[in-house]
Amino acid sequence: MSKYGLLETQIADQKYLIAALGEMGYRVEVHPQGAALVGYEGHERQEKANIIIRRQQLDSASNDIGFTRASDGRYVARLSEYDQRIGFNQKWLNRVHQFYKEKQTIATAKAKGYVFKGREVVKTEEGERIQLRFAVR
Amino acid sequence: MAQKTVTIIIDENGNSEVDLEGFAGNGCSKVFEDFRGSDKIKTERKKTSFYNPAQTEKQTTTGR
């Protein structure tokens, strides 16, 4: 059984988290009251989460990945040591942040009356940067 | 009058930059706050336009 660690994120809005994970190709389960994560052997674990990516979408030996809403409203990622070793690590979480921020920015800007003018992905030595442009009415 | 535009650049670490063009003085502060949301400010740099009307301002925030 692989041990779970806690990697804290500052993601606080469920809908943008779901949208970000969807952009990355994952279908998630939403459990407002929390549901048990399932380990690679198919047994429920003691850890619970509100947003869950089931292991079948990950590696054949993966455990579920979960996001649990903490008391301060932010989501905390629950990732097994095994899954962190095979790439579902801080870098992967950072990409979740990137897509989350994009979804949040576009929605918030439109709600506040800004006009979306376009999206561009710029490749740099530090990785892909998402560039969003808005005009003021 | 220059077109007021906002450019947001989000890197792979989830950090973002807010670049404001066509704003002057404190007029850009509200716009910056609109895009900042609850993010923590890492660095802030005012362009010369802050002091000379109708130019630009650039600030960096982090969602982390």
N, CA and C atoms of all chains as a GROMACS GRO file, in nm:
protein
  603
    1MET      N    1   0.085  -0.119   0.000
    1MET     CA    2   0.000   0.000   0.000
    1MET      C    3   0.088   0.125   0.000
    2SER      N    4   0.058   0.215  -0.087
    2SER     CA    5   0.136   0.338  -0.098
    2SER      C    6   0.084   0.443  -0.001
    3LYS      N    7   0.176   0.513   0.061
    3LYS     CA    8   0.136   0.615   0.159
    3LYS      C    9   0.089   0.742   0.087
    4TYR      N   10  -0.006   0.809   0.148
    4TYR     CA   11  -0.054   0.935   0.091
    4TYR      C   12   0.015   1.051   0.160
    5GLY      N   13   0.053   1.149   0.082
    5GLY     CA   14   0.104   1.273   0.137
    5GLY      C   15   0.006   1.384   0.106
    6LEU      N   16   0.023   1.498   0.169
    6LEU     CA   17  -0.064   1.613   0.143
    6LEU      C   18   0.016   1.721   0.073
    7LEU      N   19  -0.029   1.762  -0.043
    7LEU     CA   20   0.032   1.873  -0.114
    7LEU      C   21  -0.073   1.982  -0.121
    8GLU      N   22  -0.052   2.090  -0.051
    8GLU     CA   23  -0.153   2.194  -0.039
    8GLU      C   24  -0.160   2.282  -0.163
    9THR      N   25  -0.280   2.300  -0.213
    9THR     CA   26  -0.301   2.394  -0.323
    9THR      C   27  -0.377   2.515  -0.270
   10GLN      N   28  -0.385   2.619  -0.351
   10GLN     CA   29  -0.466   2.734  -0.310
   10GLN      C   30  -0.584   2.748  -0.403
   11ILE      N   31  -0.634   2.637  -0.444
   11ILE     CA   32  -0.752   2.636  -0.530
   11ILE      C   33  -0.875   2.635  -0.440
   12ALA      N   34  -0.965   2.729  -0.462
   12ALA     CA   35  -1.077   2.743  -0.369
   12ALA      C   36  -1.214   2.733  -0.435
   13ASP      N   37  -1.220   2.738  -0.567
   13ASP     CA   38  -1.350   2.734  -0.633
   13ASP      C   39  -1.366   2.601  -0.706
   14GLN      N   40  -1.462   2.524  -0.661
   14GLN     CA   41  -1.481   2.389  -0.714
   14GLN      C   42  -1.502   2.385  -0.864
   15LYS      N   43  -1.583   2.478  -0.915
   15LYS     CA   44  -1.618   2.468  -1.059
   15LYS      C   45  -1.498   2.490  -1.148
   16TYR      N   46  -1.405   2.577  -1.106
   16TYR     CA   47  -1.286   2.597  -1.189
   16TYR      C   48  -1.188   2.482  -1.174
   17LEU      N   49  -1.187   2.420  -1.058
   17LEU     CA   50  -1.103   2.300  -1.041
   17LEU      C   51  -1.152   2.188  -1.131
   18ILE      N   52  -1.284   2.168  -1.133
   18ILE     CA   53  -1.340   2.064  -1.219
   18ILE      C   54  -1.312   2.096  -1.365
   19ALA      N   55  -1.326   2.223  -1.402
   19ALA     CA   56  -1.300   2.264  -1.540
   19ALA      C   57  -1.153   2.244  -1.577
   20ALA      N   58  -1.064   2.275  -1.483
   20ALA     CA   59  -0.921   2.259  -1.509
   20ALA      C   60  -0.885   2.113  -1.530
   21LEU      N   61  -0.937   2.028  -1.444
   21LEU     CA   62  -0.909   1.885  -1.458
   21LEU      C   63  -0.970   1.831  -1.586
   22GLY      N   64  -1.086   1.883  -1.623
   22GLY     CA   65  -1.148   1.842  -1.749
   22GLY      C   66  -1.063   1.882  -1.868
   23GLU      N   67  -1.004   2.002  -1.860
   23GLU     CA   68  -0.916   2.049  -1.967
   23GLU      C   69  -0.794   1.957  -1.980
   24MET      N   70  -0.754   1.897  -1.870
   24MET     CA   71  -0.639   1.806  -1.871
   24MET      C   72  -0.680   1.664  -1.911
   25GLY      N   73  -0.808   1.644  -1.936
   25GLY     CA   74  -0.854   1.515  -1.987
   25GLY      C   75  -0.912   1.421  -1.884
   26TYR      N   76  -0.935   1.470  -1.763
   26TYR     CA   77  -0.987   1.382  -1.658
   26TYR      C   78  -1.137   1.404  -1.636
   27ARG      N   79  -1.206   1.295  -1.612
   27ARG     CA   80  -1.346   1.302  -1.569
   27ARG      C   81  -1.344   1.283  -1.417
   28VAL      N   82  -1.408   1.372  -1.348
   28VAL     CA   83  -1.400   1.366  -1.202
   28VAL      C   84  -1.535   1.330  -1.141
   29GLU      N   85  -1.528   1.276  -1.022
   29GLU     CA   86  -1.648   1.256  -0.941
   29GLU      C   87  -1.651   1.368  -0.837
   30VAL      N   88  -1.771   1.417  -0.811
   30VAL     CA   89  -1.788   1.523  -0.711
   30VAL      C   90  -1.868   1.467  -0.594
   31HIS      N   91  -1.813   1.478  -0.476
   31HIS     CA   92  -1.877   1.426  -0.355
   31HIS      C   93  -1.878   1.536  -0.248
   32PRO      N   94  -1.988   1.610  -0.240
   32PRO     CA   95  -1.993   1.720  -0.142
   32PRO      C   96  -1.964   1.676   0.001
   33GLN      N   97  -2.004   1.554   0.035
   33GLN     CA   98  -1.979   1.506   0.171
   33GLN      C   99  -1.849   1.426   0.181
   34GLY      N  100  -1.782   1.410   0.070
   34GLY     CA  101  -1.657   1.332   0.070
   34GLY      C  102  -1.684   1.185   0.043
   35ALA      N  103  -1.590   1.122  -0.025
   35ALA     CA  104  -1.599   0.978  -0.054
   35ALA      C  105  -1.460   0.919  -0.042
   36ALA      N  106  -1.454   0.791  -0.013
   36ALA     CA  107  -1.326   0.725   0.008
   36ALA      C  108  -1.247   0.714  -0.122
   37LEU      N  109  -1.117   0.734  -0.110
   37LEU     CA  110  -1.029   0.708  -0.223
   37LEU      C  111  -1.004   0.557  -0.229
   38VAL      N  112  -0.981   0.507  -0.350
   38VAL     CA  113  -0.958   0.365  -0.370
   38VAL      C  114  -0.814   0.343  -0.411
   39GLY      N  115  -0.750   0.246  -0.347
   39GLY     CA  116  -0.611   0.216  -0.377
   39GLY      C  117  -0.597   0.126  -0.499
   40TYR      N  118  -0.473   0.104  -0.539
   40TYR     CA  119  -0.449   0.029  -0.662
   40TYR      C  120  -0.504  -0.113  -0.657
   41GLU      N  121  -0.516  -0.166  -0.533
   41GLU     CA  122  -0.564  -0.305  -0.521
   41GLU      C  123  -0.716  -0.313  -0.518
   42GLY      N  124  -0.780  -0.196  -0.529
   42GLY     CA  125  -0.926  -0.194  -0.538
   42GLY      C  126  -0.997  -0.179  -0.406
   43HIS      N  127  -0.924  -0.159  -0.298
   43HIS     CA  128  -0.985  -0.143  -0.167
   43HIS      C  129  -0.999   0.004  -0.130
   44GLU      N  130  -1.108   0.033  -0.064
   44GLU     CA  131  -1.127   0.170  -0.016
   44GLU      C  132  -1.024   0.203   0.090
   45ARG      N  133  -0.974   0.324   0.085
   45ARG     CA  134  -0.877   0.369   0.183
   45ARG      C  135  -0.946   0.461   0.284
   46GLN      N  136  -0.874   0.493   0.388
   46GLN     CA  137  -0.936   0.578   0.491
   46GLN      C  138  -0.945   0.724   0.447
   47GLU      N  139  -0.860   0.764   0.349
   47GLU     CA  140  -0.862   0.902   0.303
   47GLU      C  141  -0.988   0.930   0.221
   48LYS      N  142  -1.047   1.046   0.245
   48LYS     CA  143  -1.165   1.086   0.169
   48LYS      C  144  -1.136   1.214   0.092
   49ALA      N  145  -1.214   1.235  -0.013
   49ALA     CA  146  -1.196   1.357  -0.093
   49ALA      C  147  -1.331   1.400  -0.149
   50ASN      N  148  -1.337   1.528  -0.189
   50ASN     CA  149  -1.460   1.583  -0.246
   50ASN      C  150  -1.460   1.577  -0.399
   51ILE      N  151  -1.341   1.590  -0.456
   51ILE     CA  152  -1.325   1.579  -0.602
   51ILE      C  153  -1.229   1.462  -0.625
   52ILE      N  154  -1.271   1.365  -0.703
   52ILE     CA  155  -1.189   1.244  -0.718
   52ILE      C  156  -1.167   1.210  -0.865
   53ILE      N  157  -1.039   1.183  -0.898
   53ILE     CA  158  -1.005   1.123  -1.027
   53ILE      C  159  -0.982   0.976  -0.998
   54ARG      N  160  -1.067   0.891  -1.050
   54ARG     CA  161  -1.052   0.748  -1.022
   54ARG      C  162  -0.930   0.691  -1.092
   55ARG      N  163  -0.872   0.592  -1.028
   55ARG     CA  164  -0.742   0.536  -1.068
   55ARG      C  165  -0.743   0.477  -1.209
   56GLN      N  166  -0.863   0.437  -1.259
   56GLN     CA  167  -0.869   0.377  -1.393
   56GLN      C  168  -0.825   0.475  -1.501
   57GLN      N  169  -0.828   0.605  -1.470
   57GLN     CA  170  -0.786   0.705  -1.568
   57GLN      C  171  -0.638   0.735  -1.557
   58LEU      N  172  -0.572   0.672  -1.461
   58LEU     CA  173  -0.432   0.701  -1.436
   58LEU      C  174  -0.348   0.581  -1.481
   59ASP      N  175  -0.244   0.548  -1.411
   59ASP     CA  176  -0.160   0.435  -1.445
   59ASP      C  177  -0.225   0.305  -1.392
   60SER      N  178  -0.186   0.191  -1.449
   60SER     CA  179  -0.248   0.064  -1.409
   60SER      C  180  -0.228   0.032  -1.261
   61ALA      N  181  -0.122   0.087  -1.202
   61ALA     CA  182  -0.096   0.061  -1.060
   61ALA      C  183  -0.125   0.184  -0.974
   62SER      N  184  -0.198   0.279  -1.031
   62SER     CA  185  -0.225   0.404  -0.959
   62SER      C  186  -0.333   0.386  -0.853
   63ASN      N  187  -0.330   0.479  -0.760
   63ASN     CA  188  -0.438   0.497  -0.663
   63ASN      C  189  -0.522   0.616  -0.710
   64ASP      N  190  -0.641   0.630  -0.654
   64ASP     CA  191  -0.721   0.749  -0.687
   64ASP      C  192  -0.645   0.876  -0.646
   65ILE      N  193  -0.671   0.984  -0.718
   65ILE     CA  194  -0.622   1.116  -0.678
   65ILE      C  195  -0.743   1.195  -0.629
   66GLY      N  196  -0.727   1.261  -0.517
   66GLY     CA  197  -0.840   1.336  -0.462
   66GLY      C  198  -0.804   1.479  -0.426
   67PHE      N  199  -0.906   1.561  -0.419
   67PHE     CA  200  -0.892   1.699  -0.371
   67PHE      C  201  -0.996   1.716  -0.260
   68THR      N  202  -0.947   1.752  -0.144
   68THR     CA  203  -1.034   1.766  -0.027
   68THR      C  204  -1.045   1.913   0.012
   69ARG      N  205  -1.167   1.958   0.037
   69ARG     CA  206  -1.187   2.097   0.077
   69ARG      C  207  -1.149   2.113   0.224
   70ALA      N  208  -1.052   2.200   0.249
   70ALA     CA  209  -1.005   2.223   0.386
   70ALA      C  210  -1.094   2.324   0.456
   71SER      N  211  -1.071   2.342   0.586
   71SER     CA  212  -1.156   2.430   0.665
   71SER      C  213  -1.146   2.576   0.620
   72ASP      N  214  -1.035   2.614   0.557
   72ASP     CA  215  -1.021   2.752   0.510
   72ASP      C  216  -1.077   2.771   0.369
   73GLY      N  217  -1.139   2.668   0.315
   73GLY     CA  218  -1.204   2.679   0.184
   73GLY      C  219  -1.117   2.637   0.068
   74ARG      N  220  -0.988   2.617   0.094
   74ARG     CA  221  -0.901   2.577  -0.016
   74ARG      C  222  -0.899   2.425  -0.031
   75TYR      N  223  -0.863   2.382  -0.151
   75TYR     CA  224  -0.856   2.239  -0.178
   75TYR      C  225  -0.714   2.187  -0.156
   76VAL      N  226  -0.707   2.073  -0.091
   76VAL     CA  227  -0.580   2.006  -0.064
   76VAL      C  228  -0.576   1.879  -0.149
   77ALA      N  229  -0.468   1.863  -0.225
   77ALA     CA  230  -0.455   1.746  -0.311
   77ALA      C  231  -0.408   1.626  -0.231
   78ARG      N  232  -0.465   1.511  -0.260
   78ARG     CA  233  -0.422   1.386  -0.196
   78ARG      C  234  -0.367   1.296  -0.306
   79LEU      N  235  -0.237   1.277  -0.299
   79LEU     CA  236  -0.166   1.200  -0.400
   79LEU      C  237  -0.082   1.093  -0.332
   80SER      N  238  -0.088   0.971  -0.381
   80SER     CA  239  -0.007   0.865  -0.320
   80SER      C  240   0.140   0.884  -0.358
   81GLU      N  241   0.226   0.827  -0.278
   81GLU     CA  242   0.370   0.836  -0.308
   81GLU      C  243   0.400   0.774  -0.444
   82TYR      N  244   0.334   0.662  -0.473
   82TYR     CA  245   0.357   0.597  -0.602
   82TYR      C  246   0.321   0.692  -0.716
   83ASP      N  247   0.205   0.753  -0.706
   83ASP     CA  248   0.161   0.840  -0.816
   83ASP      C  249   0.247   0.965  -0.828
   84GLN      N  250   0.298   1.013  -0.716
   84GLN     CA  251   0.391   1.127  -0.724
   84GLN      C  252   0.518   1.086  -0.799
   85ARG      N  253   0.561   0.962  -0.775
   85ARG     CA  254   0.684   0.916  -0.842
   85ARG      C  255   0.666   0.900  -0.992
   86ILE      N  256   0.546   0.868  -1.036
   86ILE     CA  257   0.527   0.844  -1.180
   86ILE      C  258   0.476   0.969  -1.254
   87GLY      N  259   0.478   1.083  -1.187
   87GLY     CA  260   0.449   1.207  -1.260
   87GLY      C  261   0.333   1.289  -1.208
   88PHE      N  262   0.255   1.234  -1.117
   88PHE     CA  263   0.145   1.312  -1.059
   88PHE      C  264   0.198   1.382  -0.935
   89ASN      N  265   0.290   1.472  -0.959
   89ASN     CA  266   0.368   1.534  -0.853
   89ASN      C  267   0.339   1.685  -0.847
   90GLN      N  268   0.429   1.760  -0.786
   90GLN     CA  269   0.408   1.904  -0.773
   90GLN      C  270   0.400   1.971  -0.911
   91LYS      N  271   0.480   1.922  -1.005
   91LYS     CA  272   0.475   1.980  -1.139
   91LYS      C  273   0.337   1.958  -1.201
   92TRP      N  274   0.283   1.840  -1.181
   92TRP     CA  275   0.148   1.810  -1.231
   92TRP      C  276   0.046   1.901  -1.163
   93LEU      N  277   0.061   1.918  -1.032
   93LEU     CA  278  -0.030   2.006  -0.959
   93LEU      C  279  -0.018   2.151  -1.007
   94ASN      N  280   0.104   2.191  -1.041
   94ASN     CA  281   0.123   2.326  -1.093
   94ASN      C  282   0.044   2.348  -1.223
   95ARG      N  283   0.040   2.243  -1.305
   95ARG     CA  284  -0.038   2.252  -1.429
   95ARG      C  285  -0.187   2.264  -1.398
   96VAL      N  286  -0.229   2.194  -1.292
   96VAL     CA  287  -0.368   2.209  -1.249
   96VAL      C  288  -0.393   2.356  -1.212
   97HIS      N  289  -0.298   2.415  -1.139
   97HIS     CA  290  -0.309   2.556  -1.102
   97HIS      C  291  -0.318   2.645  -1.226
   98GLN      N  292  -0.237   2.613  -1.324
   98GLN     CA  293  -0.233   2.695  -1.446
   98GLN      C  294  -0.369   2.694  -1.515
   99PHE      N  295  -0.425   2.576  -1.534
   99PHE     CA  296  -0.555   2.566  -1.600
   99PHE      C  297  -0.665   2.626  -1.513
  100TYR      N  298  -0.654   2.605  -1.383
  100TYR     CA  299  -0.751   2.664  -1.289
  100TYR      C  300  -0.751   2.816  -1.304
  101LYS      N  301  -0.633   2.873  -1.302
  101LYS     CA  302  -0.621   3.019  -1.310
  101LYS      C  303  -0.679   3.070  -1.441
  102GLU      N  304  -0.656   2.996  -1.549
  102GLU     CA  305  -0.710   3.037  -1.679
  102GLU      C  306  -0.863   3.038  -1.675
  103LYS      N  307  -0.921   2.929  -1.629
  103LYS     CA  308  -1.067   2.920  -1.624
  103LYS      C  309  -1.125   3.030  -1.535
  104GLN      N  310  -1.063   3.049  -1.420
  104GLN     CA  311  -1.111   3.148  -1.324
  104GLN      C  312  -1.101   3.289  -1.382
  105THR      N  313  -0.988   3.317  -1.447
  105THR     CA  314  -0.965   3.451  -1.502
  105THR      C  315  -1.068   3.485  -1.608
  106ILE      N  316  -1.090   3.393  -1.701
  106ILE     CA  317  -1.185   3.420  -1.810
  106ILE      C  318  -1.326   3.441  -1.755
  107ALA      N  319  -1.367   3.355  -1.665
  107ALA     CA  320  -1.502   3.366  -1.610
  107ALA      C  321  -1.519   3.495  -1.529
  108THR      N  322  -1.421   3.526  -1.446
  108THR     CA  323  -1.430   3.644  -1.361
  108THR      C  324  -1.429   3.771  -1.446
  109ALA      N  325  -1.341   3.773  -1.546
  109ALA     CA  326  -1.331   3.892  -1.631
  109ALA      C  327  -1.462   3.917  -1.707
  110LYS      N  328  -1.520   3.811  -1.760
  110LYS     CA  329  -1.647   3.827  -1.833
  110LYS      C  330  -1.756   3.876  -1.739
  111ALA      N  331  -1.758   3.821  -1.619
  111ALA     CA  332  -1.860   3.862  -1.521
  111ALA      C  333  -1.845   4.009  -1.483
  112LYS      N  334  -1.724   4.060  -1.489
  112LYS     CA  335  -1.700   4.199  -1.451
  112LYS      C  336  -1.707   4.293  -1.571
  113GLY      N  337  -1.741   4.240  -1.687
  113GLY     CA  338  -1.765   4.325  -1.802
  113GLY      C  339  -1.648   4.345  -1.897
  114TYR      N  340  -1.540   4.275  -1.875
  114TYR     CA  341  -1.427   4.286  -1.968
  114TYR      C  342  -1.457   4.202  -2.092
  115VAL      N  343  -1.398   4.244  -2.203
  115VAL     CA  344  -1.423   4.176  -2.330
  115VAL      C  345  -1.304   4.086  -2.362
  116PHE      N  346  -1.332   3.957  -2.374
  116PHE     CA  347  -1.225   3.861  -2.402
  116PHE      C  348  -1.178   3.877  -2.546
  117LYS      N  349  -1.048   3.901  -2.565
  117LYS     CA  350  -0.996   3.927  -2.698
  117LYS      C  351  -0.914   3.812  -2.756
  118GLY      N  352  -0.878   3.715  -2.671
  118GLY     CA  353  -0.805   3.603  -2.728
  118GLY      C  354  -0.713   3.532  -2.631
  119ARG      N  355  -0.676   3.411  -2.670
  119ARG     CA  356  -0.589   3.325  -2.589
  119ARG      C  357  -0.474   3.279  -2.678
  120GLU      N  358  -0.357   3.278  -2.619
  120GLU     CA  359  -0.239   3.234  -2.694
  120GLU      C  360  -0.151   3.152  -2.600
  121VAL      N  361  -0.096   3.043  -2.652
  121VAL     CA  362  -0.003   2.963  -2.573
  121VAL      C  363   0.137   2.992  -2.625
  122VAL      N  364   0.223   3.039  -2.535
  122VAL     CA  365   0.359   3.075  -2.573
  122VAL      C  366   0.455   2.973  -2.512
  123LYS      N  367   0.535   2.910  -2.597
  123LYS     CA  368   0.633   2.813  -2.547
  123LYS      C  369   0.761   2.886  -2.508
  124THR      N  370   0.807   2.862  -2.386
  124THR     CA  371   0.930   2.924  -2.339
  124THR      C  372   1.020   2.815  -2.279
  125GLU      N  373   1.140   2.853  -2.242
  125GLU     CA  374   1.230   2.756  -2.180
  125GLU      C  375   1.175   2.706  -2.046
  126GLU      N  376   1.091   2.787  -1.984
  126GLU     CA  377   1.032   2.750  -1.854
  126GLU      C  378   0.901   2.675  -1.872
  127GLY      N  379   0.863   2.648  -1.996
  127GLY     CA  380   0.739   2.577  -2.022
  127GLY      C  381   0.637   2.664  -2.092
  128GLU      N  382   0.517   2.612  -2.105
  128GLU     CA  383   0.412   2.684  -2.175
  128GLU      C  384   0.350   2.792  -2.087
  129ARG      N  385   0.332   2.907  -2.146
  129ARG     CA  386   0.265   3.017  -2.076
  129ARG      C  387   0.135   3.048  -2.151
  130ILE      N  388   0.029   3.060  -2.075
  130ILE     CA  389  -0.100   3.092  -2.134
  130ILE      C  390  -0.121   3.242  -2.124
  131GLN      N  391  -0.145   3.304  -2.239
  131GLN     CA  392  -0.161   3.449  -2.243
  131GLN      C  393  -0.305   3.483  -2.280
  132LEU      N  394  -0.371   3.557  -2.195
  132LEU     CA  395  -0.510   3.596  -2.216
  132LEU      C  396  -0.518   3.747  -2.231
  133ARG      N  397  -0.596   3.793  -2.329
  133ARG     CA  398  -0.608   3.937  -2.350
  133ARG      C  399  -0.754   3.980  -2.336
  134PHE      N  400  -0.772   4.094  -2.270
  134PHE     CA  401  -0.906   4.149  -2.249
  134PHE      C  402  -0.903   4.298  -2.283
  135ALA      N  403  -1.017   4.347  -2.328
  135ALA     CA  404  -1.031   4.491  -2.349
  135ALA      C  405  -1.131   4.543  -2.246
  136VAL      N  406  -1.115   4.671  -2.214
  136VAL     CA  407  -1.208   4.736  -2.121
  136VAL      C  408  -1.316   4.803  -2.203
  137ARG      N  409  -1.441   4.780  -2.167
  137ARG     CA  410  -1.554   4.841  -2.241
  137ARG      C  411  -1.547   4.992  -2.233
  138MET      N  412  -0.773   5.857  -2.762
  138MET     CA  413  -0.738   5.797  -2.634
  138MET      C  414  -0.697   5.652  -2.657
  139ALA      N  415  -0.591   5.606  -2.591
  139ALA     CA  416  -0.541   5.472  -2.613
  139ALA      C  417  -0.641   5.367  -2.566
  140GLN      N  418  -0.650   5.255  -2.639
  140GLN     CA  419  -0.734   5.143  -2.599
  140GLN      C  420  -0.680   5.084  -2.470
  141LYS      N  421  -0.769   5.061  -2.374
  141LYS     CA  422  -0.727   5.001  -2.248
  141LYS      C  423  -0.733   4.850  -2.262
  142THR      N  424  -0.620   4.786  -2.244
  142THR     CA  425  -0.617   4.640  -2.256
  142THR      C  426  -0.550   4.579  -2.134
  143VAL      N  427  -0.591   4.457  -2.105
  143VAL     CA  428  -0.536   4.380  -1.993
  143VAL      C  429  -0.484   4.249  -2.049
  144THR      N  430  -0.359   4.218  -2.019
  144THR     CA  431  -0.302   4.091  -2.061
  144THR      C  432  -0.263   4.012  -1.936
  145ILE      N  433  -0.310   3.888  -1.930
  145ILE     CA  434  -0.276   3.799  -1.819
  145ILE      C  435  -0.188   3.688  -1.873
  146ILE      N  436  -0.074   3.669  -1.812
  146ILE     CA  437   0.016   3.560  -1.854
  146ILE      C  438   0.028   3.463  -1.738
  147ILE      N  439  -0.009   3.338  -1.763
  147ILE     CA  440  -0.010   3.236  -1.657
  147ILE      C  441   0.097   3.132  -1.689
  148ASP      N  442   0.192   3.113  -1.599
  148ASP     CA  443   0.299   3.017  -1.627
  148ASP      C  444   0.263   2.879  -1.574
  149GLU      N  445   0.352   2.783  -1.598
  149GLU     CA  446   0.323   2.645  -1.560
  149GLU      C  447   0.329   2.621  -1.410
  150ASN      N  448   0.369   2.722  -1.335
  150ASN     CA  449   0.367   2.710  -1.189
  150ASN      C  450   0.240   2.767  -1.130
  151GLY      N  451   0.153   2.817  -1.218
  151GLY     CA  452   0.030   2.878  -1.170
  151GLY      C  453   0.046   3.023  -1.131
  152ASN      N  454   0.166   3.078  -1.149
  152ASN     CA  455   0.186   3.221  -1.123
  152ASN      C  456   0.135   3.300  -1.243
  153SER      N  457   0.090   3.420  -1.217
  153SER     CA  458   0.038   3.500  -1.327
  153SER      C  459   0.089   3.643  -1.321
  154GLU      N  460   0.097   3.702  -1.438
  154GLU     CA  461   0.135   3.842  -1.451
  154GLU      C  462   0.015   3.918  -1.504
  155VAL      N  463  -0.007   4.035  -1.452
  155VAL     CA  464  -0.114   4.123  -1.501
  155VAL      C  465  -0.047   4.243  -1.564
  156ASP      N  466  -0.069   4.261  -1.693
  156ASP     CA  467  -0.007   4.371  -1.765
  156ASP      C  468  -0.117   4.464  -1.814
  157LEU      N  469  -0.115   4.587  -1.768
  157LEU     CA  470  -0.220   4.683  -1.804
  157LEU      C  471  -0.164   4.787  -1.899
  158GLU      N  472  -0.235   4.809  -2.008
  158GLU     CA  473  -0.189   4.909  -2.104
  158GLU      C  474  -0.301   5.009  -2.130
  159GLY      N  475  -0.262   5.135  -2.140
  159GLY     CA  476  -0.358   5.241  -2.170
  159GLY      C  477  -0.420   5.304  -2.046
  160PHE      N  478  -0.375   5.260  -1.930
  160PHE     CA  479  -0.426   5.316  -1.805
  160PHE      C  480  -0.330   5.421  -1.752
  161ALA      N  481  -0.380   5.502  -1.662
  161ALA     CA  482  -0.293   5.602  -1.601
  161ALA      C  483  -0.326   5.617  -1.454
  162GLY      N  484  -0.223   5.641  -1.376
  162GLY     CA  485  -0.241   5.668  -1.233
  162GLY      C  486  -0.317   5.559  -1.162
  163ASN      N  487  -0.402   5.598  -1.068
  163ASN     CA  488  -0.474   5.501  -0.988
  163ASN      C  489  -0.590   5.436  -1.062
  164GLY      N  490  -0.613   5.481  -1.184
  164GLY     CA  491  -0.722   5.422  -1.261
  164GLY      C  492  -0.704   5.275  -1.286
  165CYS      N  493  -0.580   5.230  -1.282
  165CYS     CA  494  -0.554   5.089  -1.310
  165CYS      C  495  -0.569   5.002  -1.185
  166SER      N  496  -0.577   5.064  -1.068
  166SER     CA  497  -0.579   4.985  -0.944
  166SER      C  498  -0.702   4.895  -0.935
  167LYS      N  499  -0.818   4.950  -0.972
  167LYS     CA  500  -0.941   4.870  -0.965
  167LYS      C  501  -0.933   4.753  -1.062
  168VAL      N  502  -0.880   4.781  -1.182
  168VAL     CA  503  -0.869   4.675  -1.282
  168VAL      C  504  -0.775   4.566  -1.232
  169PHE      N  505  -0.665   4.608  -1.173
  169PHE     CA  506  -0.571   4.510  -1.121
  169PHE      C  507  -0.638   4.423  -1.015
  170GLU      N  508  -0.715   4.485  -0.926
  170GLU     CA  509  -0.782   4.409  -0.820
  170GLU      C  510  -0.885   4.313  -0.879
  171ASP      N  511  -0.952   4.356  -0.988
  171ASP     CA  512  -1.048   4.266  -1.054
  171ASP      C  513  -0.980   4.137  -1.097
  172PHE      N  514  -0.860   4.148  -1.148
  172PHE     CA  515  -0.791   4.030  -1.202
  172PHE      C  516  -0.708   3.959  -1.096
  173ARG      N  517  -0.674   4.028  -0.993
  173ARG     CA  518  -0.595   3.967  -0.888
  173ARG      C  519  -0.676   3.863  -0.810
  174GLY      N  520  -0.804   3.898  -0.783
  174GLY     CA  521  -0.886   3.808  -0.702
  174GLY      C  522  -0.825   3.789  -0.566
  175SER      N  523  -0.811   3.664  -0.524
  175SER     CA  524  -0.755   3.635  -0.391
  175SER      C  525  -0.608   3.598  -0.398
  176ASP      N  526  -0.548   3.616  -0.516
  176ASP     CA  527  -0.407   3.581  -0.530
  176ASP      C  528  -0.317   3.672  -0.447
  177LYS      N  529  -0.206   3.615  -0.407
  177LYS     CA  530  -0.108   3.689  -0.329
  177LYS      C  531  -0.011   3.761  -0.423
  178ILE      N  532   0.018   3.888  -0.393
  178ILE     CA  533   0.110   3.964  -0.477
  178ILE      C  534   0.255   3.926  -0.445
  179LYS      N  535   0.330   3.889  -0.547
  179LYS     CA  536   0.472   3.857  -0.528
  179LYS      C  537   0.559   3.979  -0.556
  180THR      N  538   0.535   4.039  -0.669
  180THR     CA  539   0.609   4.160  -0.704
  180THR      C  540   0.513   4.259  -0.768
  181GLU      N  541   0.550   4.383  -0.761
  181GLU     CA  542   0.468   4.488  -0.821
  181GLU      C  543   0.560   4.591  -0.883
  182ARG      N  544   0.532   4.624  -1.006
  182ARG     CA  545   0.616   4.723  -1.072
  182ARG      C  546   0.526   4.819  -1.148
  183LYS      N  547   0.540   4.945  -1.116
  183LYS     CA  548   0.461   5.044  -1.188
  183LYS      C  549   0.543   5.097  -1.305
  184LYS      N  550   0.480   5.100  -1.420
  184LYS     CA  551   0.548   5.153  -1.538
  184LYS      C  552   0.550   5.305  -1.530
  185THR      N  553   0.626   5.366  -1.618
  185THR     CA  554   0.637   5.512  -1.618
  185THR      C  555   0.502   5.577  -1.640
  186SER      N  556   0.410   5.501  -1.702
  186SER     CA  557   0.278   5.556  -1.729
  186SER      C  558   0.199   5.585  -1.602
  187PHE      N  559   0.236   5.518  -1.492
  187PHE     CA  560   0.165   5.545  -1.367
  187PHE      C  561   0.186   5.691  -1.329
  188TYR      N  562   0.304   5.737  -1.361
  188TYR     CA  563   0.338   5.875  -1.326
  188TYR      C  564   0.310   5.970  -1.441
  189ASN      N  565   0.309   5.914  -1.564
  189ASN     CA  566   0.279   5.994  -1.683
  189ASN      C  567   0.155   5.934  -1.749
  190PRO      N  568   0.045   6.004  -1.751
  190PRO     CA  569  -0.084   5.950  -1.795
  190PRO      C  570  -0.080   5.872  -1.926
  191ALA      N  571  -0.178   5.778  -1.934
  191ALA     CA  572  -0.205   5.700  -2.056
  191ALA      C  573  -0.090   5.612  -2.100
  192GLN      N  574  -0.029   5.546  -2.007
  192GLN     CA  575   0.065   5.443  -2.046
  192GLN      C  576   0.032   5.313  -1.975
  193THR      N  577   0.126   5.247  -1.909
  193THR     CA  578   0.098   5.110  -1.865
  193THR      C  579   0.147   5.078  -1.725
  194GLU      N  580   0.096   4.966  -1.676
  194GLU     CA  581   0.139   4.916  -1.545
  194GLU      C  582   0.148   4.765  -1.553
  195LYS      N  583   0.244   4.708  -1.484
  195LYS     CA  584   0.261   4.563  -1.486
  195LYS      C  585   0.283   4.512  -1.345
  196GLN      N  586   0.208   4.410  -1.308
  196GLN     CA  587   0.222   4.354  -1.174
  196GLN      C  588   0.220   4.203  -1.184
  197THR      N  589   0.279   4.138  -1.086
  197THR     CA  590   0.285   3.993  -1.086
  197THR      C  591   0.216   3.938  -0.963
  198THR      N  592   0.131   3.838  -0.982
  198THR     CA  593   0.065   3.775  -0.869
  198THR      C  594   0.091   3.626  -0.872
  199THR      N  595   0.058   3.562  -0.764
  199THR     CA  596   0.069   3.418  -0.761
  199THR      C  597  -0.059   3.359  -0.708
  200GLY      N  598  -0.097   3.248  -0.766
  200GLY     CA  599  -0.214   3.179  -0.716
  200GLY      C  600  -0.176   3.076  -0.613
  201ARG      N  601  -0.052   3.073  -0.576
  201ARG     CA  602  -0.002   2.970  -0.488
  201ARG      C  603   0.016   3.021  -0.346
   0.00000   0.00000   0.00000
